[in-house]
């Protein structure tokens, strides 16, 4: 059997596999489902960020290492993407999360300013978590 015959036999199988992959491409690159509610997306990223943060009341001990800065950038991006679709009563908290994470995702911010931003971020993030329907 020559190469062209083999390709002719295999090509339809490969194309069928690509069609299945194309339909699953509707998911976000992070694996999230685009049908998720905006509240679910924002609350999820807040919880994910909390895994790297010191407990409430111990913000002064927080090491703002690269992993924390990156996680705060993820919170900012997710909030910018989905925050505008959260309930209207939460829009001031969304804005506070966006502005605080802007500073919390940068390494050139002095530690005392990072601590103050983290406290403000937490208050706003807590409002979002409490105010989003479950």
Rosetta blueprint (number, residue, H / E / L):
1 X L
2 X L
3 X H
4 X H
5 X H
6 X H
7 X H
8 X H
9 X H
10 X H
11 X H
12 X H
13 X H
14 X H
15 X H
16 X H
17 X H
18 X H
19 X H
20 X H
21 X H
22 X H
23 X H
24 X H
25 X L
26 X L
27 X L
28 X L
29 X L
30 X L
31 X L
32 X L
33 X L
34 X L
35 X L
36 X L
37 X L
38 X H
39 X H
40 X H
41 X H
42 X H
43 X H
44 X H
45 X H
46 X H
47 X H
48 X H
49 X H
50 X H
51 X L
52 X L
53 X L
54 X L
55 X L
56 X L
57 X L
58 X L
59 X H
60 X H
61 X H
62 X L
63 X L
64 X L
65 X L
66 X H
67 X H
68 X H
69 X H
70 X H
71 X H
72 X H
73 X H
74 X H
75 X H
76 X H
77 X H
78 X H
79 X H
80 X H
81 X H
82 X H
83 X H
84 X H
85 X H
86 X L
87 X L
88 X H
89 X H
90 X H
91 X H
92 X H
93 X H
94 X H
95 X H
96 X H
97 X H
98 X H
99 X H
100 X H
101 X H
102 X H
103 X H
104 X H
105 X L
106 X L
107 X L
108 X L
109 X L
110 X L
111 X H
112 X H
113 X H
114 X H
115 X H
116 X H
117 X H
118 X H
119 X H
120 X H
121 X H
122 X H
123 X H
124 X H
125 X H
126 X H
127 X H
128 X H
129 X H
130 X H
131 X H
132 X L
133 X L
134 X L
